[in-house]
Amino acid sequence: MGLAASYAGRLGLTAWRRKSTLLGLAACLVLIILCLQYNSASRSDSKPEDNPQEPTSGNDDKSPLQRTLRNHQEGRNSDVAKLTNDVQVHRLPDPEGGGNVLEDDPDGLKRSIGGENVKFVQSGGKEVLVTPPREAEVARNRLVSRARIPEDQPAREELSARKAALEQFNGEVQRAAVELSTPGGQSAAQYNSYDQQGSYQMGIPYINLDPKKPYVPEQRLVHFDLKGAPPKVSYLKRLFPLIRQLGATGILLEYEDMFPFSGSLSSIAAGNCYSRRDVEDILAAARGSELDVIPLVQTFGHVEFALKHPEFAELREVPESPQALCPSFNASMEFVEKMIEQVMELHQGIRFLHIGCDEVFQMGECRRCRSQMRETLFLSHVARVASFVRNRYGSVTPIVWDDMLRHLSPQSLEEFHIGELVEPMVWVYAEEVYRFVPSMVWDKFAGVFPYVWSASAFKGAFGETLYIPNVKRHLENNLRWLEVMTTEGPKFKGGFRGIALTGWQRYDHFAVLCELLPAAVPSLAVNLLATSHGYFNQSLKNKLQSSLGCSRTSSYSSTHAESIVNLNNDPYLWDKIGRCFFPGAPFFKLTYRLHAAEIEAKEFIESVTKSKGWMTDYNMRRKFSSPLRVDELMAEHPRVYHTLTTLARSAREALDDVFDSFTIAEWVEQRIYPDIQMLERLQHDSSSLKSVRTWPKRPLPPLRDLKRLGVQMPEDDVSNNNSTPQISGK
C-alpha cells in the first residue's frame, strides 16, 4: 500500500515529464485517434450486468481494507456519487480503444475518482483489492478535472502520457497488493461491483459473504424475552406465522417470572404471568407454524426474579444482591431442579433446554465459596445442572451462554467434562464479533465442544432505554455472524447448530423496558431474511415487503426501482416500513411520533429553563422574574403539552392488542409521563412567578447552602463588614 501511495502522489508529475518524450509519437497518433473515434460512434456503451447476488468480499473486518471501506460507506458515498456523475457526463475518448476510457471501463473510473476499492487480476487468477490511500487525493482530483475537458479539446499527447502513467501506476499497485494477506496467510481476495456500490448507498454493511454460495445456519431461532411484560397469546399467534415465513425454524422462550410456577415456587411467578393454558396455546401455535421450541431457565446468574423474594433470599451468593445463586448451598440445586421439572412438564418432547449461566457477576464471595476457585465453582455447578437434565431427560441437550467459559482453560473444561454435557451459545451483539470472541477462543471451543451455537440480536442490545432498534447496526451484527460461522464452523466436529436472534425486553429483572416487540418487527424481518438466505440485498425486496404487508400501489414505486431499504438515512425504517401492515404496526408508527414529540418537548424545556433567562432555577428560588417574559416563554406550552397527552392515549390504543394493561401503563410511565410531569411543573412554576407583584431591591441575599461549598457569605467578609447591607437568605 505504501508503494501504491508513492506512485499515486507522483502520477501527475510523471505524466508531464514524459510529455516531451512522447511528442514524437503525436503525428502517428492523430490518425489512430480519428479511426478510434469513428469506431466509438458505433459502439454501445458497456454496462456491468445487474446481478443482485454478485459476491461481496473481505476477510477480516479488523483489516485496514475493511475499515477503509466502512469509511467510504458511512462518510463518502454522496461525494463519490457526485464525482461519478460528473465524470460520466463528459465523455473522454480512449486513444487506443475508441471508447470512453472512464465511462466504458468501470475499473478505470473507480481508479480515477478514487471512490471505491480497486480490483486487480493476477496472472494466476487471484483477485486482490487495493484502496487508493489518502495521499493519492491530489492525483485523483487532477484526473477528475481532466476528465471534464470537452470532447473536442483534449490534447493527444496529454492523453497518451496519462494513459502510460496510469498503466505504470496500476502495475506497481498490483505488485504491492500481492503482498497483502489475511491473518490466515491467504490473499486478501475481495470483489467490487456496481451492485455493491448500490448496497453502500442503501447502508447495507459490506461483509465477506458470497450470495452465490451462501452460508445459511441450519436453525434460526427467534428469542422472546418475556420477563415482566408478556405479549398476549393472541399476538404471538399472529406473529409466529410471520417469522416462519421470514425463515425462522424455532423460538427460544425465556420465561423468567412469566411462567406459571406452582407449589413451593408459586411466589416467583408474576401476578400477570401466563396460565398453564396460555403456555399450552403458545406451544400449540408454535407447532402449527412448524417452529421448534427451546425454553430458557436461568439456573445460576440473573435469578433476581426468584432471589428478590424473602422465601429464597438465603440462596443468594451475596446477601445484599439477588443476582446469583450460591453454588455451594445444597438448597440452591434443589431450587434449580424444581424450576426445571415444572418447565419440562409443559415442554415435553423438546430436544434442547437452555439453562442460562451467563453473567454470574457474584461468585466465590460467601463464606461457603471463598475457599474455592471461581472457575471450579462455576464449572461444578454447570456440570451438576447439566447432568441432572441429561439424566432426568435423556434426549434433551442443555445449552449454556458462553461468556463465562471464554477465559477458562481447556484443561478445566475437560476436567469437568463440560464438552460432553452442554453446548455453548456464543453471544455477541456488537458489530465486530472477533473483538469479543477472538480466533483463539474459537480454537479452544472447537477442541472441547463438538457442536456450537451463535447468538446475535435484533433488538435490546444497544441501550437500556431505547424504544426503537437501529436496524443498520443489528443487520451488520447478523451479517458478521454469518461470516464468522462460515469461517469457524469447519473447526467443530459437528459445526454450528444454528443462530439465535435475541430480542431483549429488559437488560435484567430490575431494568426498565427497552425496545418493545412490535417496534422491532421490521428489524426482526430484515435480520431473519439475512440469516435465512445468507446475505441481504436488493433481491430480497419483494419478500420483505410482502411479509410485512407493505403496499405497492403508489405510481412512483410501480415505475421506478425502489431500494429495499436506506439504512443510511432511515436506520429505524420509519420511512420505508411506516406504511406497512404487520402485527404491531400501529405501535411501530407511533414510535416515530414519540421521537418527534420527545425532541420538541426537550427543546422547549431546555429553552425555558436554561437557554432563556427568566425561568431558570435561580429565578424560581428567588421568585424573581418578569411576568411579561414568563408569558412569552410559555406561549408554546399548551401545544407541546397536548401533543404528549394525546400520544399517551394513542399508545394505549396501539398496544392494546399486544400487551396487558400493566405493561402498557409501565411503558407510558417510563417514556411519556416524565415529560408530561416536567411540563406540568413548568406550568406551576410560571403561575408562581407571575403571582408576585412586588420585588426586592438588589443585591438579592446569597443562598446559604453555598457556604458548605466554600462560597463566602457577606457577613464573613471582614474587609466589607462595615459597609455590607444587612440582608438575609435561606
C-alpha positions in Angstrom: 0.0 0.0 0.0 2.9 2.4 0.7 4.3 1.7 -2.8 0.9 2.4 -4.3 0.6 5.7 -2.4 4.1 6.8 -3.6 3.1 6.3 -7.3 -0.2 7.9 -6.8 1.5 11.0 -5.4 3.8 11.3 -8.4 1.3 10.4 -11.0 0.6 13.8 -12.4 4.3 14.8 -12.3 5.4 11.6 -14.2 2.9 12.3 -16.9 4.3 15.8 -17.6 7.9 14.6 -17.5 7.2 12.1 -20.2 5.3 14.5 -22.4 8.4 15.7 -24.2 9.4 12.2 -25.0 6.0 11.3 -26.5 5.7 14.4 -28.7 7.4 12.5 -31.5 4.5 10.0 -31.5 1.9 12.7 -31.8 1.7 12.6 -35.6 1.2 8.9 -35.7 -1.4 9.0 -33.0 -3.5 11.6 -34.9 -4.7 9.0 -37.5 -5.2 6.3 -34.8 -7.3 8.7 -32.7 -9.5 9.6 -35.7 -10.1 6.0 -36.5 -10.9 5.1 -32.9 -13.3 8.0 -32.5 -15.1 6.9 -35.7 -15.5 3.4 -34.2 -16.7 4.7 -30.8 -19.7 6.3 -32.5 -21.0 2.8 -33.5 -20.2 1.1 -30.2 -22.8 0.8 -27.5 -21.9 1.8 -24.0 -20.8 -1.2 -22.0 -22.5 -1.6 -18.6 -22.0 -4.1 -15.9 -24.7 -6.7 -15.6 -27.2 -6.2 -12.8 -26.6 -9.2 -10.6 -28.2 -8.7 -7.1 -26.3 -11.7 -5.8 -22.8 -10.9 -7.0 -20.4 -12.0 -4.3 -19.1 -9.4 -1.9 -15.8 -9.9 -0.1 -13.5 -9.1 2.7 -11.9 -11.4 5.1 -11.4 -9.7 8.4 -13.4 -6.7 9.5 -10.4 -5.5 11.6 -8.2 -5.1 8.5 -7.4 -1.7 7.1 -9.2 -2.6 3.9 -12.5 -3.2 5.8 -12.1 -0.1 7.9 -11.4 2.0 4.7 -14.5 0.5 3.1 -16.6 1.3 6.1 -15.3 4.9 5.9 -16.4 5.1 2.3 -19.8 3.7 3.2 -20.5 6.0 6.1 -18.9 9.2 5.1 -18.1 9.5 1.4 -20.9 7.8 -0.7 -22.5 11.1 -1.6 -19.2 12.6 -2.7 -18.3 9.6 -4.7 -21.7 9.5 -6.5 -21.3 13.2 -7.4 -17.8 12.6 -8.8 -19.0 9.6 -10.7 -21.9 11.5 -12.3 -19.6 14.4 -13.2 -17.2 12.1 -15.0 -19.9 10.3 -16.9 -21.4 13.5 -18.3 -18.3 14.4 -20.3 -17.0 11.5 -22.5 -13.3 11.2 -22.8 -12.0 9.3 -25.8 -9.7 6.4 -25.3 -6.7 6.8 -27.6 -6.4 3.1 -28.2 -9.8 1.5 -27.8 -12.1 4.0 -29.4 -14.4 4.2 -26.5 -14.6 6.2 -23.3 -11.7 5.3 -21.1 -13.6 6.3 -17.9 -17.2 5.5 -18.8 -16.6 2.3 -20.7 -14.1 1.0 -18.2 -15.7 0.8 -14.7 -12.5 -0.2 -13.1 -10.7 2.7 -14.7 -13.5 5.0 -13.5 -13.1 3.8 -9.9 -9.3 4.2 -10.1 -9.6 7.7 -11.5 -12.0 9.1 -8.9 -10.7 7.0 -6.0 -14.3 6.4 -4.9 -14.1 2.7 -4.3 -11.6 0.0 -3.8 -10.0 -1.3 -7.0 -9.9 -4.9 -8.2 -6.7 -6.2 -9.9 -6.4 -9.6 -11.5 -3.2 -11.6 -11.2 -1.8 -13.9 -13.8 -2.8 -16.8 -11.6 -6.4 -15.8 -11.5 -6.3 -14.4 -8.0 -8.1 -11.1 -7.3 -6.9 -8.6 -4.8 -8.3 -5.3 -3.7 -6.4 -2.2 -3.0 -7.8 1.1 -1.7 -6.1 4.2 -3.0 -4.7 5.9 0.1 -5.4 9.4 1.2 -2.0 10.6 -0.3 -3.5 10.0 -3.8 -6.1 12.7 -3.4 -4.1 15.2 -5.5 -3.8 12.8 -8.3 -7.5 11.9 -8.2 -8.6 15.5 -8.3 -6.2 16.1 -11.3 -7.7 13.1 -13.1 -11.3 14.2 -12.4 -10.7 17.7 -13.5 -9.1 16.5 -16.8 -12.0 14.1 -17.4 -14.3 17.1 -17.6 -12.5 18.5 -20.7 -15.0 18.7 -23.6 -14.6 16.1 -26.3 -13.1 18.4 -28.9 -10.5 19.9 -26.6 -8.2 17.1 -25.2 -4.5 17.1 -26.2 -3.5 13.8 -27.7 0.0 14.0 -26.2 -1.6 14.5 -22.7 -3.9 11.5 -23.2 -1.1 9.2 -24.2 1.2 10.4 -21.4 -1.6 10.0 -18.8 -2.5 6.5 -20.0 1.0 5.3 -19.8 1.4 6.7 -16.3 -1.8 5.1 -15.3 -0.7 1.7 -16.6 2.6 2.0 -14.7 0.8 3.1 -11.6 -1.6 0.1 -11.9 1.3 -2.3 -12.3 3.1 -1.1 -9.2 -0.1 -1.1 -7.1 -0.8 -4.6 -8.4 2.6 -5.8 -7.1 2.0 -4.1 -3.8 -1.4 -5.7 -3.5 0.0 -9.2 -3.8 1.9 -8.7 -0.6 -1.3 -8.1 1.4 -2.5 -11.1 3.2 -5.2 -12.1 5.8 -4.3 -13.4 9.3 -4.6 -16.9 7.9 -2.0 -16.2 5.3 -4.3 -16.2 2.3 -4.5 -13.4 -0.3 -6.9 -10.6 0.7 -9.3 -11.5 -2.2 -12.1 -9.1 -2.4 -14.6 -8.1 -5.0 -16.2 -4.9 -6.2 -19.2 -4.2 -8.4 -21.8 -1.5 -9.1 -24.2 -3.7 -7.2 -22.1 -3.3 -4.1 -21.9 0.4 -4.6 -25.7 0.4 -4.6 -25.6 -1.6 -1.3 -23.3 1.0 0.2 -25.7 3.8 -0.7 -28.5 1.8 0.9 -26.5 1.4 4.1 -26.2 -2.3 3.8 -22.9 -3.3 5.5 -20.1 -4.7 3.4 -19.3 -8.2 4.7 -17.3 -11.1 3.3 -20.3 -13.1 2.1 -20.8 -14.9 -1.2 -24.5 -14.9 -2.2 -23.7 -17.5 -4.9 -22.6 -19.9 -2.2 -24.4 -18.6 0.9 -24.0 -19.9 4.4 -27.4 -20.5 6.0 -27.5 -21.7 9.6 -29.4 -24.9 10.0 -31.5 -23.5 12.7 -32.7 -19.8 13.0 -34.2 -19.2 16.4 -36.1 -16.1 17.4 -35.6 -15.2 21.1 -38.6 -14.0 23.0 -37.7 -12.3 26.3 -40.9 -12.4 28.3 -39.8 -11.1 31.7 -42.1 -8.6 33.2 -44.0 -7.8 30.1 -45.8 -10.9 28.5 -47.2 -10.4 25.0 -50.7 -11.5 24.6 -51.1 -15.1 23.4 -53.3 -13.7 20.5 -50.5 -11.5 19.4 -47.9 -14.4 19.4 -50.3 -16.4 17.4 -50.3 -13.7 14.7 -46.5 -13.3 14.9 -45.4 -17.0 14.7 -46.6 -17.5 11.0 -44.8 -14.3 10.0 -41.4 -15.3 11.5 -41.8 -18.7 9.9 -42.5 -17.1 6.5 -39.3 -15.0 7.0 -37.2 -18.1 7.6 -37.3 -18.9 11.4 -37.1 -22.5 12.3 -37.7 -22.2 16.1 -38.2 -20.0 19.1 -36.2 -19.5 22.3 -38.6 -18.7 25.1 -37.1 -17.0 28.1 -40.0 -17.1 30.6 -38.4 -15.8 33.8 -41.3 -14.7 36.1 -43.9 -15.2 33.3 -44.0 -19.0 33.7 -46.9 -20.3 35.9 -44.7 -21.8 38.6 -46.7 -23.5 41.3 -46.4 -25.2 44.7 -43.3 -24.1 46.6 -42.3 -21.9 43.6 -45.6 -20.1 43.2 -44.3 -16.8 44.8 -41.8 -16.3 42.0 -44.5 -16.2 39.3 -45.6 -12.7 38.5 -49.1 -11.6 39.1 -49.7 -11.2 35.3 -47.8 -14.4 34.3 -49.1 -16.8 31.7 -51.5 -19.5 32.8 -50.8 -23.2 32.1 -53.5 -22.9 29.3 -51.7 -19.9 27.9 -48.4 -21.8 27.7 -50.1 -24.8 26.1 -51.7 -22.4 23.5 -48.3 -20.8 22.8 -46.7 -24.2 22.2 -49.5 -25.4 20.0 -49.3 -22.2 17.9 -45.5 -22.7 17.5 -46.1 -26.3 16.4 -48.8 -25.1 14.0 -46.2 -22.8 12.4 -43.6 -25.6 12.3 -41.4 -23.8 14.9 -39.3 -25.8 17.3 -39.4 -24.6 20.9 -36.4 -24.2 23.3 -37.3 -23.0 26.8 -34.7 -21.0 28.7 -34.4 -21.3 32.5 -31.8 -19.2 34.4 -30.0 -21.5 36.8 -27.1 -19.5 38.1 -26.9 -15.8 37.3 -29.8 -13.5 36.5 -32.0 -15.2 39.1 -33.3 -11.8 40.5 -36.9 -12.8 39.7 -36.7 -15.5 42.4 -34.0 -14.4 44.9 -35.7 -11.0 45.4 -38.4 -12.7 47.4 -37.8 -13.3 51.1 -38.5 -17.1 50.7 -35.4 -17.5 48.6 -33.1 -14.8 49.9 -31.0 -17.3 51.8 -29.9 -18.8 48.4 -28.1 -15.6 47.4 -24.3 -15.6 47.0 -24.2 -12.1 48.3 -26.9 -11.2 50.9 -27.3 -7.7 49.6 -27.9 -8.7 46.0 -30.3 -11.2 44.4 -28.3 -11.6 41.2 -26.7 -15.0 41.6 -27.2 -18.3 43.4 -24.7 -19.7 45.9 -23.4 -22.8 44.2 -22.2 -24.3 47.4 -25.6 -24.4 49.1 -27.4 -27.7 48.6 -30.8 -25.8 48.6 -29.7 -23.9 45.5 -29.6 -27.1 43.5 -32.9 -28.3 44.9 -34.4 -25.0 43.8 -33.0 -25.3 40.3 -34.2 -28.8 39.9 -37.8 -27.8 40.8 -37.8 -25.0 38.3 -36.6 -27.3 35.5 -39.1 -30.0 36.4 -42.0 -27.6 36.2 -40.9 -26.1 32.9 -40.2 -29.5 31.4 -43.6 -30.8 32.4 -45.2 -28.4 29.9 -42.5 -28.8 27.3 -42.4 -32.5 26.7 -40.7 -33.7 23.5 -38.2 -30.8 23.2 -34.7 -31.5 22.0 -32.8 -28.7 23.8 -33.1 -26.8 27.1 -31.2 -23.6 27.7 -30.0 -23.3 31.3 -28.6 -19.8 31.1 -25.5 -19.4 33.3 -24.4 -16.1 31.8 -23.0 -13.0 33.6 -22.6 -14.6 37.0 -21.2 -11.4 38.4 -21.1 -12.5 42.1 -19.3 -15.8 42.7 -16.9 -17.0 45.4 -17.9 -14.3 47.9 -19.9 -16.0 50.6 -18.3 -17.9 53.4 -19.0 -21.3 51.8 -17.4 -20.4 48.5 -14.4 -18.3 49.5 -12.1 -21.3 49.8 -12.7 -22.5 46.2 -11.5 -21.1 42.9 -14.1 -19.2 40.9 -13.8 -21.4 37.8 -14.2 -24.5 39.9 -17.3 -23.1 41.5 -18.8 -22.2 38.1 -17.9 -25.4 36.3 -19.0 -27.7 39.1 -22.4 -26.0 39.3 -22.9 -26.1 35.5 -21.9 -29.7 35.4 -24.4 -30.6 38.2 -27.3 -28.8 36.5 -26.4 -30.3 33.0 -26.0 -33.8 34.5 -29.4 -33.5 36.1 -31.0 -32.6 32.8 -29.3 -35.3 30.9 -30.0 -38.0 33.5 -33.6 -37.0 34.0 -34.5 -36.2 30.4 -32.2 -38.4 28.3 -32.9 -36.9 24.9 -32.6 -33.3 26.0 -29.3 -31.4 25.4 -28.5 -28.5 27.7 -27.4 -25.2 26.2 -25.4 -22.5 28.1 -24.4 -19.0 27.3 -20.7 -18.9 26.6 -19.4 -15.7 28.2 -18.3 -17.4 31.5 -16.4 -20.1 29.5 -14.3 -17.8 27.3 -11.5 -17.3 29.7 -11.4 -20.7 31.2 -8.6 -23.1 30.3 -9.2 -26.2 28.2 -7.9 -28.3 31.0 -10.6 -27.1 33.4 -13.3 -27.6 30.8 -12.1 -31.1 30.2 -11.7 -31.9 33.9 -15.5 -31.3 34.4 -16.4 -33.0 31.0 -18.2 -29.8 30.0 -17.9 -30.7 26.3 -19.9 -33.8 26.9 -22.6 -32.1 29.0 -23.5 -28.8 27.3 -23.4 -27.0 24.0 -22.3 -23.3 24.2 -24.3 -20.5 22.7 -21.7 -17.8 21.8 -23.3 -14.4 22.1 -22.0 -11.1 20.7 -24.4 -8.3 19.8 -21.9 -5.7 18.6 -20.8 -5.4 15.0 -17.3 -6.8 15.5 -17.6 -10.4 16.7 -13.9 -11.2 16.7 -13.3 -8.3 19.0 -15.1 -10.1 21.8 -14.5 -13.7 20.7 -11.1 -13.9 19.0 -9.9 -16.8 17.0 -8.0 -18.4 19.9 -11.3 -18.7 21.8 -12.9 -20.5 18.8 -9.9 -22.8 18.6 -10.3 -23.6 22.3 -14.1 -24.2 22.0 -13.5 -26.4 18.9 -11.2 -28.6 20.9 -13.8 -29.1 23.7 -17.2 -28.9 22.1 -18.4 -30.9 19.1 -21.3 -28.5 18.5 -21.7 -24.8 19.0 -24.5 -22.1 18.6 -24.3 -18.4 17.9 -26.5 -15.6 19.2 -27.0 -12.2 17.5 -29.6 -9.6 18.3 -32.5 -7.9 16.5 -33.4 -5.6 19.5 -32.4 -4.8 23.0 -28.7 -4.6 22.6 -27.6 -1.0 22.1 -29.2 0.9 25.0 -31.2 0.1 28.1 -33.8 2.8 27.4 -34.1 2.7 23.6 -37.6 2.3 22.2 -36.8 1.5 18.6 -33.9 -0.6 17.3 -31.2 0.6 14.9 -31.7 -1.8 12.1 -28.4 -0.9 10.4 -26.3 -1.9 13.5 -28.3 -5.1 14.0 -28.0 -6.1 10.3 -24.3 -5.7 10.4 -24.1 -7.8 13.6 -26.1 -10.6 11.9 -24.1 -10.5 8.7 -20.9 -10.5 10.6 -22.1 -13.6 12.4 -22.7 -15.3 9.1 -19.1 -14.5 8.1 -17.8 -15.9 11.4 -19.9 -19.0 11.2 -18.6 -19.7 7.7 -15.0 -19.3 8.9 -15.2 -21.0 12.3 -17.8 -23.7 11.7 -15.4 -26.2 10.0 -13.2 -26.2 13.1 -16.0 -28.0 15.0 -16.7 -31.7 14.6 -20.5 -31.1 14.2 -20.3 -27.4 13.2 -22.8 -24.8 14.2 -26.2 -25.9 15.3 -27.7 -22.6 14.4 -28.2 -19.0 15.4 -30.5 -17.3 17.9 -31.7 -13.8 17.1 -32.1 -12.4 20.6 -34.7 -9.7 21.4 -34.1 -8.5 24.9 -37.0 -6.7 26.6 -35.0 -5.7 29.7 -31.3 -5.8 30.4 -32.1 -7.6 33.7 -35.1 -8.1 36.0 -34.7 -4.6 37.6 -34.1 -2.7 34.4 -36.8 -0.7 32.6 -38.4 -1.8 29.3 -36.2 -1.3 26.3 -37.5 -1.8 22.7 -40.9 -3.4 22.8 -41.5 -6.3 20.5 -43.9 -4.6 18.0 -41.5 -1.8 17.5 -38.8 -4.3 16.5 -40.7 -6.4 14.0 -39.2 -4.6 10.9 -35.7 -5.2 12.4 -36.6 -8.8 13.0 -37.8 -9.2 9.5 -34.7 -7.8 7.9 -32.3 -9.9 10.1 -34.3 -13.1 9.7 -34.2 -12.7 5.9 -30.5 -12.1 6.1 -29.7 -15.1 8.2 -32.2 -17.3 6.3 -30.6 -16.5 2.9 -27.0 -16.0 3.8 -27.0 -12.4 2.5 -29.1 -9.3 2.4 -29.5 -7.2 -0.8 -32.0 -5.8 -3.3 -33.1 -9.3 -4.4 -35.0 -9.8 -1.1 -37.1 -6.6 -1.5 -40.3 -8.4 -2.6 -40.0 -10.9 0.3 -39.6 -8.2 2.8 -42.4 -6.1 1.5 -44.9 -8.9 1.1 -44.1 -10.4 4.5 -44.7 -7.0 6.3 -47.8 -6.2 4.3 -46.3 -3.2 2.5 -48.5 -1.5 -0.1 -47.1 -1.1 -3.6 -49.9 0.9 -5.1 -48.0 4.2 -5.5 -47.4 5.3 -9.0 -43.7 6.0 -8.2 -42.9 2.5 -6.9 -44.6 0.9 -9.8 -42.5 2.8 -12.4 -39.2 3.1 -10.5 -36.8 0.6 -9.0 -37.3 1.4 -5.3 -34.5 0.3 -2.9 -35.2 -2.4 -0.4 -34.0 -0.1 2.5 -32.0 3.0 3.0 -30.3 2.4 6.3 -28.0 5.5 5.9 -30.9 7.9 6.0 -33.5 5.7 7.6 -31.8 3.3 10.2 -35.1 2.7 12.0 -37.1 2.1 8.8 -39.8 4.6 9.8 -39.9 5.9 6.2 -39.6 2.6 4.4 -41.9 0.5 6.7 -44.1 3.2 8.1 -46.9 2.4 5.6 -46.9 -1.3 6.1 -49.3 -3.5 8.0 -47.9 -6.2 10.2 -48.6 -7.4 13.7 -47.9 -4.4 15.9 -47.6 -1.9 13.0 -49.7 0.9 14.8 -47.2 1.0 17.7 -44.2 0.9 15.3 -45.6 4.0 13.6 -46.3 5.6 17.0 -42.6 5.5 17.9 -41.9 8.0 15.1 -44.5 10.4 16.6 -42.8 9.8 20.0 -39.4 10.6 18.6 -40.7 13.9 17.2 -42.6 14.7 20.4 -39.6 14.0 22.6 -37.4 16.3 20.6 -40.0 19.0 20.7 -40.5 18.7 24.5 -36.8 18.6 25.2 -36.1 21.7 23.1 -39.0 23.6 24.7 -37.9 22.6 28.3 -34.3 23.4 27.5 -35.3 26.8 26.1 -37.5 27.8 29.0 -35.3 26.6 31.9 -31.7 27.0 30.5 -31.4 29.0 27.3 -33.6 31.9 28.4 -33.0 33.9 31.5 -36.4 34.3 33.2 -37.4 30.8 34.3 -34.1 29.3 35.4 -33.7 27.5 38.7 -32.3 30.8 40.1 -35.4 32.7 39.1 -37.6 30.0 40.7 -35.7 30.0 44.0 -35.8 33.8 44.2 -39.4 34.2 42.8 -37.7 37.0 40.8 -38.8 37.3 37.1 -40.7 39.4 34.6 -44.4 38.3 34.2 -44.3 39.5 30.6 -41.3 37.4 29.8 -42.8 34.4 31.5 -45.9 34.6 29.3 -43.7 34.8 26.2 -41.7 31.7 27.3 -44.9 29.7 28.0 -46.7 30.6 24.7 -45.9 27.1 23.2 -46.6 25.2 26.4 -50.3 24.3 25.6 -49.4 22.8 22.2 -46.4 20.8 23.4 -48.4 19.5 26.4 -51.4 18.5 24.2 -49.0 16.6 21.9 -47.7 14.4 24.8 -51.1 13.7 26.4 -52.5 12.7 23.1 -49.5 10.5 22.5 -50.2 8.7 25.8 -53.7 7.9 24.8 -52.6 6.8 21.4 -50.0 4.5 22.9 -52.7 2.7 24.9 -54.7 2.1 21.8 -51.7 1.0 19.7 -50.5 -1.5 22.4 -53.9 -2.8 23.4 -53.7 -5.8 21.0 -50.2 -6.7 22.1 -49.8 -6.3 25.9 -51.9 -6.2 29.0 -52.7 -3.0 30.9 -49.8 -3.4 33.3 -47.2 -3.4 30.5 -48.9 -0.5 28.7 -49.0 1.6 31.9 -45.4 0.8 32.7 -44.2 1.9 29.2 -46.2 5.1 29.2 -44.9 5.9 32.7 -41.3 5.4 31.6 -41.4 7.0 28.2 -44.0 9.8 28.2 -45.0 10.6 31.7 -41.7 12.2 32.8 -42.0 14.9 30.0 -45.7 15.5 30.9 -44.6 15.9 34.6 -41.9 18.4 33.6 -44.4 20.4 31.6 -46.9 20.5 34.4 -44.1 21.6 36.8 -43.2 24.4 34.4 -46.9 25.5 34.3 -47.0 25.6 38.1 -43.7 27.5 38.2 -44.9 30.1 35.7 -48.0 30.7 37.7 -45.9 31.0 40.9 -43.6 33.5 39.2 -46.5 35.6 37.9 -48.2 35.7 41.2 -45.5 38.0 42.6 -46.5 41.7 42.4 -43.5 43.4 44.1 -39.8 42.5 44.0 -36.9 43.3 46.4 -34.1 45.6 45.6 -30.7 44.2 44.7 -28.4 42.7 45.8 -30.5 39.6 46.5 -29.4 37.6 49.6 -26.9 34.8 48.8 -28.0 31.2 49.0 -26.9 30.0 52.4 -26.3 26.4 51.2 -23.4 27.7 49.1 -21.4 28.2 52.3 -20.7 24.5 52.6 -19.1 24.7 49.1 -16.7 27.3 50.3 -18.5 30.4 49.0 -18.0 33.3 51.3 -21.1 35.0 52.8 -21.3 38.8 53.0 -21.1 38.8 56.9 -17.9 36.7 56.6 -16.2 39.4 54.5 -14.1 41.2 57.2 -12.9 43.9 54.8 -16.5 44.9 53.9 -18.0 44.3 57.3 -18.9 47.9 58.0 -20.3 48.6 54.6 -22.2 45.3 53.9 -26.0 45.8 53.9 -27.9 43.6 56.4 -29.7 41.1 54.2 -30.8 37.6 54.9 -31.1 34.5 52.8 -32.4 31.0 53.3 
